[in-house]
Amino acid sequence: MIRFAFTFLMAFVLWILFALTLQPLELVIGVVMALAVAGASHKLMFHRGAGRMLHPLRWGAALFYVGALVCAEVKAHLEVSRMIITGKIRPAFVEVPFDLTRDSSRALLGNTITITPGTLTVKAGSKFLIHWLDYDKKGSPGKNFERIGRMITE
């Protein structure tokens, strides 16, 4: 019951933050949606070991991750724009090894690589298979994010 209540509270607070209004109808809709979210996900959010995610250092690492992701996104958008204008691309499939043990860490890294323009995680196993729009042997997509993601999820 505590897990359900806490999940409901988190979902409802997020609803209020995203809605940016305290009108009664919006609050009622928020309560209904938060109840649905809590009913569907309270067992997923609070499994054994989930409490480690509440540590303030992990939240700080998550904020840093978001900031680094925004910077990487802007840079990648500019690079893809340059490639479109000049027509110079070097597409390739690249196997990228990683050092992550948790599924959540691998999912975070794979999704981060995928949402960055110019890269797409095609397969995730013991290594990621990534389609890279402008292959450069010097770089590795997601290497910085692997380190930060480890601080958050492992």
N, CA and C atoms as an extended XYZ file, in Angstrom:
462
Properties=species:S:1:pos:R:3:atomname:S:1:resname:S:1:resid:I:1 pbc="F F F"
N         0.817       -1.200        0.000 N   MET     1
C         0.000        0.000        0.000 CA  MET     1
C         0.862        1.265        0.000 C   MET     1
N         1.988        1.219        0.706 N   ILE     2
C         2.879        2.378        0.754 CA  ILE     2
C         3.479        2.626       -0.628 C   ILE     2
N         3.839        1.537       -1.319 N   ARG     3
C         4.396        1.691       -2.665 CA  ARG     3
C         3.389        2.353       -3.599 C   ARG     3
N         2.138        1.927       -3.513 N   PHE     4
C         1.089        2.504       -4.344 CA  PHE     4
C         0.909        3.988       -4.026 C   PHE     4
N         0.839        4.318       -2.733 N   ALA     5
C         0.626        5.707       -2.327 CA  ALA     5
C         1.779        6.604       -2.781 C   ALA     5
N         3.002        6.127       -2.635 N   PHE     6
C         4.153        6.934       -3.032 CA  PHE     6
C         4.191        7.116       -4.549 C   PHE     6
N         3.885        6.058       -5.296 N   THR     7
C         3.849        6.157       -6.752 CA  THR     7
C         2.758        7.119       -7.186 C   THR     7
N         1.582        7.030       -6.547 N   PHE     8
C         0.497        7.960       -6.842 CA  PHE     8
C         0.931        9.396       -6.584 C   PHE     8
N         1.555        9.632       -5.450 N   LEU     9
C         1.991       10.981       -5.089 CA  LEU     9
C         2.998       11.525       -6.102 C   LEU     9
N         3.963       10.704       -6.491 N   MET    10
C         4.955       11.144       -7.486 CA  MET    10
C         4.286       11.479       -8.814 C   MET    10
N         3.372       10.634       -9.267 N   ALA    11
C         2.690       10.860      -10.542 CA  ALA    11
C         1.821       12.112      -10.482 C   ALA    11
N         1.144       12.315       -9.360 N   PHE    12
C         0.274       13.480       -9.230 CA  PHE    12
C         1.073       14.775       -9.180 C   PHE    12
N         2.189       14.782       -8.476 N   VAL    13
C         3.049       15.968       -8.422 CA  VAL    13
C         3.588       16.279       -9.815 C   VAL    13
N         4.012       15.257      -10.544 N   LEU    14
C         4.483       15.480      -11.910 CA  LEU    14
C         3.362       16.027      -12.791 C   LEU    14
N         2.146       15.535      -12.603 N   TRP    15
C         1.001       16.041      -13.362 CA  TRP    15
C         0.834       17.535      -13.116 C   TRP    15
N         0.880       17.931      -11.866 N   ILE    16
C         0.712       19.349      -11.521 CA  ILE    16
C         1.844       20.182      -12.118 C   ILE    16
N         3.079       19.668      -12.042 N   LEU    17
C         4.212       20.406      -12.595 CA  LEU    17
C         4.101       20.570      -14.107 C   LEU    17
N         3.635       19.539      -14.795 N   PHE    18
C         3.515       19.624      -16.249 CA  PHE    18
C         2.282       20.416      -16.679 C   PHE    18
N         1.192       20.334      -15.918 N   ALA    19
C        -0.040       21.035      -16.270 CA  ALA    19
C         0.065       22.539      -15.986 C   ALA    19
N         0.840       22.899      -14.981 N   LEU    20
C         1.023       24.297      -14.587 CA  LEU    20
C        -0.289       25.012      -14.300 C   LEU    20
N        -1.223       24.287      -13.687 N   THR    21
C        -2.498       24.882      -13.298 CA  THR    21
C        -3.054       24.139      -12.091 C   THR    21
N        -3.846       24.839      -11.316 N   LEU    22
C        -4.500       24.216      -10.160 CA  LEU    22
C        -6.018       24.290      -10.283 C   LEU    22
N        -6.519       24.356      -11.501 N   GLN    23
C        -7.954       24.386      -11.724 CA  GLN    23
C        -8.551       23.041      -11.313 C   GLN    23
N        -9.743       23.067      -10.713 N   PRO    24
C       -10.346       21.825      -10.191 CA  PRO    24
C       -10.451       20.697      -11.218 C   PRO    24
N       -10.874       21.009      -12.446 N   LEU    25
C       -11.005       19.958      -13.459 CA  LEU    25
C        -9.653       19.323      -13.763 C   LEU    25
N        -8.624       20.131      -13.885 N   GLU    26
C        -7.276       19.605      -14.130 CA  GLU    26
C        -6.809       18.732      -12.973 C   GLU    26
N        -7.115       19.124      -11.753 N   LEU    27
C        -6.720       18.330      -10.588 CA  LEU    27
C        -7.443       16.994      -10.562 C   LEU    27
N        -8.721       16.991      -10.917 N   VAL    28
C        -9.485       15.734      -10.957 CA  VAL    28
C        -8.907       14.806      -12.021 C   VAL    28
N        -8.620       15.356      -13.196 N   ILE    29
C        -8.017       14.547      -14.256 CA  ILE    29
C        -6.652       14.036      -13.799 C   ILE    29
N        -5.894       14.881      -13.112 N   GLY    30
C        -4.589       14.474      -12.595 CA  GLY    30
C        -4.697       13.340      -11.597 C   GLY    30
N        -5.699       13.391      -10.724 N   VAL    31
C        -5.898       12.317       -9.747 CA  VAL    31
C        -6.223       11.009      -10.458 C   VAL    31
N        -7.104       11.076      -11.452 N   VAL    32
C        -7.485        9.868      -12.194 CA  VAL    32
C        -6.267        9.282      -12.913 C   VAL    32
N        -5.509       10.142      -13.568 N   MET    33
C        -4.331        9.662      -14.301 CA  MET    33
C        -3.270        9.115      -13.339 C   MET    33
N        -3.063        9.792      -12.214 N   ALA    34
C        -2.078        9.326      -11.238 CA  ALA    34
C        -2.495        7.987      -10.646 C   ALA    34
N        -3.791        7.791      -10.420 N   LEU    35
C        -4.278        6.496       -9.927 CA  LEU    35
C        -4.006        5.397      -10.961 C   LEU    35
N        -4.244        5.708      -12.236 N   ALA    36
C        -3.992        4.721      -13.289 CA  ALA    36
C        -2.504        4.382      -13.373 C   ALA    36
N        -1.657        5.401      -13.327 N   VAL    37
C        -0.214        5.171      -13.387 CA  VAL    37
C         0.250        4.376      -12.175 C   VAL    37
N        -0.227        4.747      -10.998 N   ALA    38
C         0.173        4.045       -9.774 CA  ALA    38
C        -0.296        2.592       -9.807 C   ALA    38
N        -1.505        2.367      -10.283 N   GLY    39
C        -2.010        1.002      -10.369 CA  GLY    39
C        -1.199        0.136      -11.314 C   GLY    39
N        -0.735        0.736      -12.395 N   ALA    40
C         0.010       -0.021      -13.398 CA  ALA    40
C         1.483       -0.186      -13.067 C   ALA    40
N         2.047        0.727      -12.287 N   SER    41
C         3.507        0.702      -12.167 CA  SER    41
C         4.072        0.664      -10.755 C   SER    41
N         3.244        0.627       -9.729 N   HIS    42
C         3.817        0.692       -8.380 CA  HIS    42
C         4.693       -0.518       -8.047 C   HIS    42
N         4.407       -1.662       -8.622 N   LYS    43
C         5.254       -2.836       -8.365 CA  LYS    43
C         6.567       -2.757       -9.140 C   LYS    43
N         6.552       -2.075      -10.273 N   LEU    44
C         7.767       -1.935      -11.064 CA  LEU    44
C         8.734       -0.936      -10.443 C   LEU    44
N         8.186        0.107       -9.851 N   MET    45
C         9.037        1.171       -9.329 CA  MET    45
C         9.739        0.783       -8.035 C   MET    45
N         9.141       -0.082       -7.274 N   PHE    46
C         9.690       -0.388       -5.963 CA  PHE    46
C         9.947       -1.877       -5.804 C   PHE    46
N        10.999       -2.323       -6.431 N   HIS    47
C        11.440       -3.698       -6.268 CA  HIS    47
C        12.670       -3.688       -5.377 C   HIS    47
N        13.162       -4.852       -5.038 N   ARG    48
C        14.332       -4.930       -4.171 CA  ARG    48
C        15.511       -4.191       -4.800 C   ARG    48
N        16.104       -3.296       -4.065 N   GLY    49
C        17.239       -2.525       -4.550 CA  GLY    49
C        16.857       -1.213       -5.207 C   GLY    49
N        15.566       -0.935       -5.345 N   ALA    50
C        15.142        0.302       -6.001 CA  ALA    50
C        15.439        1.529       -5.141 C   ALA    50
N        15.600        1.343       -3.840 N   GLY    51
C        15.865        2.470       -2.949 CA  GLY    51
C        17.173        3.170       -3.253 C   GLY    51
N        18.096        2.469       -3.872 N   ARG    52
C        19.387        3.091       -4.198 CA  ARG    52
C        19.213        4.229       -5.187 C   ARG    52
N        18.109        4.225       -5.943 N   MET    53
C        17.868        5.294       -6.908 CA  MET    53
C        17.463        6.601       -6.220 C   MET    53
N        17.126        6.551       -4.951 N   LEU    54
C        16.724        7.759       -4.241 CA  LEU    54
C        17.902        8.525       -3.666 C   LEU    54
N        19.100        8.016       -3.830 N   HIS    55
C        20.289        8.667       -3.280 CA  HIS    55
C        20.520       10.002       -3.989 C   HIS    55
N        20.790       11.075       -3.238 N   PRO    56
C        20.963       12.404       -3.849 CA  PRO    56
C        22.081       12.471       -4.889 C   PRO    56
N        23.142       11.696       -4.732 N   LEU    57
C        24.215       11.720       -5.723 CA  LEU    57
C        23.744       11.187       -7.074 C   LEU    57
N        22.859       10.208       -7.052 N   ARG    58
C        22.320        9.684       -8.311 CA  ARG    58
C        21.454       10.731       -8.997 C   ARG    58
N        20.696       11.507       -8.207 N   TRP    59
C        19.877       12.570       -8.790 CA  TRP    59
C        20.768       13.651       -9.390 C   TRP    59
N        21.882       13.968       -8.704 N   GLY    60
C        22.832       14.929       -9.247 CA  GLY    60
C        23.443       14.432      -10.539 C   GLY    60
N        23.787       13.153      -10.569 N   ALA    61
C        24.344       12.563      -11.793 CA  ALA    61
C        23.302       12.600      -12.913 C   ALA    61
N        22.046       12.370      -12.571 N   ALA    62
C        20.979       12.409      -13.580 CA  ALA    62
C        20.831       13.813      -14.164 C   ALA    62
N        20.902       14.819      -13.321 N   LEU    63
C        20.832       16.203      -13.816 CA  LEU    63
C        22.024       16.515      -14.723 C   LEU    63
N        23.208       16.065      -14.321 N   PHE    64
C        24.394       16.253      -15.148 CA  PHE    64
C        24.225       15.530      -16.478 C   PHE    64
N        23.649       14.327      -16.448 N   TYR    65
C        23.403       13.535      -17.652 CA  TYR    65
C        22.511       14.305      -18.620 C   TYR    65
N        21.446       14.890      -18.097 N   VAL    66
C        20.520       15.642      -18.943 CA  VAL    66
C        21.235       16.838      -19.574 C   VAL    66
N        22.054       17.547      -18.782 N   GLY    67
C        22.801       18.676      -19.321 CA  GLY    67
C        23.769       18.253      -20.411 C   GLY    67
N        24.491       17.167      -20.169 N   ALA    68
C        25.428       16.658      -21.175 CA  ALA    68
C        24.684       16.192      -22.418 C   ALA    68
N        23.510       15.596      -22.233 N   LEU    69
C        22.714       15.132      -23.365 CA  LEU    69
C        22.241       16.310      -24.211 C   LEU    69
N        21.815       17.380      -23.581 N   VAL    70
C        21.367       18.561      -24.328 CA  VAL    70
C        22.521       19.120      -25.160 C   VAL    70
N        23.699       19.216      -24.565 N   CYS    71
C        24.877       19.707      -25.309 CA  CYS    71
C        25.201       18.789      -26.480 C   CYS    71
N        25.176       17.483      -26.258 N   ALA    72
C        25.463       16.519      -27.327 CA  ALA    72
C        24.404       16.588      -28.421 C   ALA    72
N        23.158       16.805      -28.032 N   GLU    73
C        22.072       16.915      -29.005 CA  GLU    73
C        22.279       18.123      -29.920 C   GLU    73
N        22.600       19.262      -29.333 N   VAL    74
C        22.814       20.479      -30.129 CA  VAL    74
C        23.969       20.268      -31.101 C   VAL    74
N        25.065       19.713      -30.592 N   LYS    75
C        26.236       19.459      -31.440 CA  LYS    75
C        25.881       18.487      -32.571 C   LYS    75
N        25.148       17.418      -32.250 N   ALA    76
C        24.783       16.421      -33.259 CA  ALA    76
C        23.841       17.013      -34.304 C   ALA    76
N        22.913       17.848      -33.885 N   HIS    77
C        22.011       18.488      -34.846 CA  HIS    77
C        22.795       19.370      -35.820 C   HIS    77
N        23.751       20.106      -35.300 N   LEU    78
C        24.582       20.948      -36.165 CA  LEU    78
C        25.402       20.099      -37.141 C   LEU    78
N        25.951       18.986      -36.640 N   GLU    79
C        26.736       18.100      -37.501 CA  GLU    79
C        25.879       17.476      -38.598 C   GLU    79
N        24.692       17.026      -38.258 N   VAL    80
C        23.805       16.422      -39.258 CA  VAL    80
C        23.369       17.484      -40.262 C   VAL    80
N        23.111       18.696      -39.803 N   SER    81
C        22.770       19.786      -40.726 CA  SER    81
C        23.916       20.038      -41.694 C   SER    81
N        25.150       20.040      -41.186 N   ARG    82
C        26.328       20.222      -42.042 CA  ARG    82
C        26.407       19.097      -43.071 C   ARG    82
N        26.155       17.862      -42.632 N   MET    83
C        26.221       16.725      -43.552 CA  MET    83
C        25.161       16.832      -44.639 C   MET    83
N        23.976       17.306      -44.282 N   ILE    84
C        22.900       17.446      -45.261 CA  ILE    84
C        23.251       18.511      -46.285 C   ILE    84
N        23.791       19.628      -45.812 N   ILE    85
C        24.131       20.729      -46.715 CA  ILE    85
C        25.277       20.349      -47.644 C   ILE    85
N        26.309       19.729      -47.100 N   THR    86
C        27.482       19.395      -47.914 CA  THR    86
C        27.331       18.077      -48.667 C   THR    86
N        26.464       17.201      -48.192 N   GLY    87
C        26.294       15.899      -48.824 CA  GLY    87
C        27.411       14.927      -48.493 C   GLY    87
N        28.263       15.285      -47.563 N   LYS    88
C        29.395       14.426      -47.198 CA  LYS    88
C        29.028       13.586      -45.974 C   LYS    88
N        28.765       12.314      -46.224 N   ILE    89
C        28.497       11.385      -45.131 CA  ILE    89
C        29.356       10.150      -45.328 C   ILE    89
N        29.625        9.472      -44.220 N   ARG    90
C        30.363        8.202      -44.254 CA  ARG    90
C        29.598        7.212      -43.384 C   ARG    90
N        28.483        6.690      -43.890 N   PRO    91
C        27.672        5.797      -43.065 CA  PRO    91
C        28.377        4.461      -42.830 C   PRO    91
N        28.149        3.916      -41.657 N   ALA    92
C        28.747        2.618      -41.326 CA  ALA    92
C        27.998        1.992      -40.156 C   ALA    92
N        28.047        0.662      -40.115 N   PHE    93
C        27.600       -0.063      -38.936 CA  PHE    93
C        28.835       -0.328      -38.088 C   PHE    93
N        28.741        0.002      -36.817 N   VAL    94
C        29.893       -0.104      -35.929 CA  VAL    94
C        29.487       -0.901      -34.697 C   VAL    94
N        30.320       -1.862      -34.309 N   GLU    95
C        30.105       -2.567      -33.041 CA  GLU    95
C        30.811       -1.785      -31.943 C   GLU    95
N        30.064       -1.438      -30.916 N   VAL    96
C        30.617       -0.648      -29.826 CA  VAL    96
C        30.517       -1.463      -28.535 C   VAL    96
N        31.650       -1.819      -27.950 N   PRO    97
C        31.610       -2.540      -26.673 CA  PRO    97
C        31.233       -1.590      -25.538 C   PRO    97
N        30.701       -2.148      -24.493 N   PHE    98
C        30.381       -1.347      -23.315 CA  PHE    98
C        30.685       -2.154      -22.072 C   PHE    98
N        30.751       -1.464      -20.975 N   ASP    99
C        31.151       -2.069      -19.709 CA  ASP    99
C        30.027       -1.993      -18.684 C   ASP    99
N        28.796       -2.180      -19.095 N   LEU   100
C        27.657       -2.015      -18.200 CA  LEU   100
C        27.074       -3.381      -17.853 C   LEU   100
N        26.672       -3.553      -16.598 N   THR   101
C        26.170       -4.846      -16.158 CA  THR   101
C        24.652       -4.876      -15.995 C   THR   101
N        24.032       -3.757      -15.725 N   ARG   102
C        22.588       -3.722      -15.468 CA  ARG   102
C        21.813       -3.440      -16.758 C   ARG   102
N        20.656       -4.059      -16.875 N   ASP   103
C        19.806       -3.831      -18.041 CA  ASP   103
C        19.388       -2.367      -18.139 C   ASP   103
N        19.111       -1.744      -16.988 N   SER   104
C        18.699       -0.337      -17.005 CA  SER   104
C        19.817        0.548      -17.537 C   SER   104
N        21.054        0.226      -17.223 N   SER   105
C        22.198        0.994      -17.732 CA  SER   105
C        22.327        0.841      -19.238 C   SER   105
N        22.181       -0.381      -19.711 N   ARG   106
C        22.278       -0.619      -21.156 CA  ARG   106
C        21.130        0.058      -21.899 C   ARG   106
N        19.934        0.016      -21.321 N   ALA   107
C        18.781        0.669      -21.956 CA  ALA   107
C        18.983        2.179      -22.018 C   ALA   107
N        19.482        2.755      -20.934 N   LEU   108
C        19.732        4.200      -20.913 CA  LEU   108
C        20.754        4.583      -21.974 C   LEU   108
N        21.841        3.841      -22.071 N   LEU   109
C        22.883        4.149      -23.050 CA  LEU   109
C        22.384        3.944      -24.484 C   LEU   109
N        21.711        2.829      -24.732 N   GLY   110
C        21.195        2.567      -26.079 CA  GLY   110
C        20.193        3.613      -26.526 C   GLY   110
N        19.319        4.023      -25.638 N   ASN   111
C        18.335        5.056      -25.978 CA  ASN   111
C        18.999        6.407      -26.178 C   ASN   111
N        20.018        6.708      -25.386 N   THR   112
C        20.733        7.973      -25.545 CA  THR   112
C        21.419        8.026      -26.900 C   THR   112
N        22.031        6.927      -27.298 N   ILE   113
C        22.678        6.880      -28.611 CA  ILE   113
C        21.635        7.031      -29.719 C   ILE   113
N        20.499        6.383      -29.555 N   THR   114
C        19.466        6.408      -30.584 CA  THR   114
C        18.833        7.789      -30.749 C   THR   114
N        18.597        8.507      -29.663 N   ILE   115
C        17.933        9.806      -29.814 CA  ILE   115
C        18.880       10.895      -30.295 C   ILE   115
N        20.167       10.622      -30.285 N   THR   116
C        21.126       11.590      -30.800 CA  THR   116
C        21.130       11.506      -32.320 C   THR   116
N        20.899       12.612      -33.016 N   PRO   117
C        20.855       12.580      -34.485 CA  PRO   117
C        22.155       12.035      -35.081 C   PRO   117
N        22.003       11.198      -36.086 N   GLY   118
C        23.164       10.644      -36.769 CA  GLY   118
C        23.580        9.280      -36.271 C   GLY   118
N        22.958        8.800      -35.203 N   THR   119
C        23.279        7.469      -34.686 CA  THR   119
C        21.989        6.718      -34.376 C   THR   119
N        22.050        5.412      -34.504 N   LEU   120
C        20.893        4.573      -34.224 CA  LEU   120
C        21.377        3.238      -33.674 C   LEU   120
N        20.918        2.876      -32.492 N   THR   121
C        21.256        1.576      -31.922 CA  THR   121
C        20.370        0.540      -32.605 C   THR   121
N        20.999       -0.353      -33.362 N   VAL   122
C        20.267       -1.348      -34.137 CA  VAL   122
C        20.096       -2.636      -33.334 C   VAL   122
N        21.140       -3.011      -32.593 N   LYS   123
C        21.108       -4.267      -31.845 CA  LYS   123
C        21.857       -4.075      -30.533 C   LYS   123
N        21.293       -4.618      -29.472 N   ALA   124
C        21.948       -4.554      -28.166 CA  ALA   124
C        22.114       -5.972      -27.653 C   ALA   124
N        23.335       -6.322      -27.395 N   GLY   125
C        23.660       -7.631      -26.846 CA  GLY   125
C        24.872       -7.448      -25.962 C   GLY   125
N        25.892       -8.250      -26.198 N   SER   126
C        27.135       -8.057      -25.458 CA  SER   126
C        27.855       -6.804      -25.944 C   SER   126
N        27.511       -6.377      -27.160 N   LYS   127
C        27.978       -5.115      -27.738 CA  LYS   127
C        26.774       -4.454      -28.400 C   LYS   127
N        26.863       -3.144      -28.606 N   PHE   128
C        25.841       -2.454      -29.386 CA  PHE   128
C        26.255       -2.461      -30.850 C   PHE   128
N        25.292       -2.697      -31.726 N   LEU   129
C        25.505       -2.494      -33.147 CA  LEU   129
C        24.821       -1.174      -33.478 C   LEU   129
N        25.630       -0.208      -33.923 N   ILE   130
C        25.128        1.144      -34.122 CA  ILE   130
C        25.311        1.543      -35.580 C   ILE   130
N        24.255        2.091      -36.169 N   HIS   131
C        24.398        2.705      -37.483 CA  HIS   131
C        24.804        4.146      -37.232 C   HIS   131
N        25.941        4.499      -37.788 N   TRP   132
C        26.527        5.812      -37.561 CA  TRP   132
C        26.538        6.526      -38.899 C   TRP   132
N        25.900        7.674      -38.985 N   LEU   133
C        25.769        8.406      -40.237 CA  LEU   133
C        27.102        8.955      -40.727 C   LEU   133
N        27.970        9.365      -39.820 N   ASP   134
C        29.270        9.916      -40.196 CA  ASP   134
C        30.338        9.219      -39.358 C   ASP   134
N        30.765        8.048      -39.820 N   TYR   135
C        31.694        7.228      -39.056 CA  TYR   135
C        33.071        7.872      -38.964 C   TYR   135
N        33.561        7.940      -37.747 N   ASP   136
C        34.887        8.486      -37.475 CA  ASP   136
C        35.581        7.499      -36.548 C   ASP   136
N        36.689        6.935      -36.979 N   LYS   137
C        37.373        5.913      -36.181 CA  LYS   137
C        37.866        6.437      -34.842 C   LYS   137
N        38.036        7.749      -34.725 N   LYS   138
C        38.558        8.321      -33.482 CA  LYS   138
C        37.525        8.317      -32.366 C   LYS   138
N        36.271        8.496      -32.692 N   GLY   139
C        35.237        8.651      -31.673 CA  GLY   139
C        34.467        7.379      -31.419 C   GLY   139
N        33.675        7.423      -30.387 N   SER   140
C        32.788        6.313      -30.066 CA  SER   140
C        31.488        6.904      -29.536 C   SER   140
N        30.370        6.652      -30.202 N   PRO   141
C        29.129        7.246      -29.738 CA  PRO   141
C        28.759        6.708      -28.359 C   PRO   141
N        28.438        7.591      -27.476 N   GLY   142
C        27.961        7.197      -26.162 CA  GLY   142
C        29.028        6.917      -25.131 C   GLY   142
N        30.298        7.081      -25.450 N   LYS   143
C        31.346        6.731      -24.480 CA  LYS   143
C        31.245        7.584      -23.219 C   LYS   143
N        31.042        8.900      -23.382 N   ASN   144
C        30.887        9.763      -22.206 CA  ASN   144
C        29.623        9.413      -21.439 C   ASN   144
N        28.563        9.062      -22.171 N   PHE   145
C        27.308        8.744      -21.516 CA  PHE   145
C        27.365        7.417      -20.771 C   PHE   145
N        28.210        6.520      -21.208 N   GLU   146
C        28.371        5.244      -20.506 CA  GLU   146
C        28.866        5.492      -19.080 C   GLU   146
N        29.835        6.368      -18.947 N   ARG   147
C        30.412        6.672      -17.628 CA  ARG   147
C        29.378        7.353      -16.726 C   ARG   147
N        28.673        8.345      -17.261 N   ILE   148
C        27.676        9.063      -16.459 CA  ILE   148
C        26.493        8.152      -16.143 C   ILE   148
N        26.062        7.360      -17.132 N   GLY   149
C        24.947        6.447      -16.914 CA  GLY   149
C        25.231        5.418      -15.839 C   GLY   149
N        26.481        4.999      -15.748 N   ARG   150
C        26.874        4.050      -14.704 CA  ARG   150
C        26.671        4.667      -13.325 C   ARG   150
N        26.973        5.968      -13.197 N   MET   151
C        26.795        6.650      -11.909 CA  MET   151
C        25.321        6.699      -11.513 C   MET   151
N        24.445        6.770      -12.504 N   ILE   152
C        23.017        6.865      -12.211 CA  ILE   152
C        22.407        5.500      -11.889 C   ILE   152
N        22.694        4.503      -12.698 N   THR   153
C        21.931        3.250      -12.627 CA  THR   153
C        22.641        2.091      -11.956 C   THR   153
N        23.954        2.139      -11.814 N   GLU   154
C        24.613        0.967      -11.247 CA  GLU   154
C        25.108        1.208       -9.835 C   GLU   154
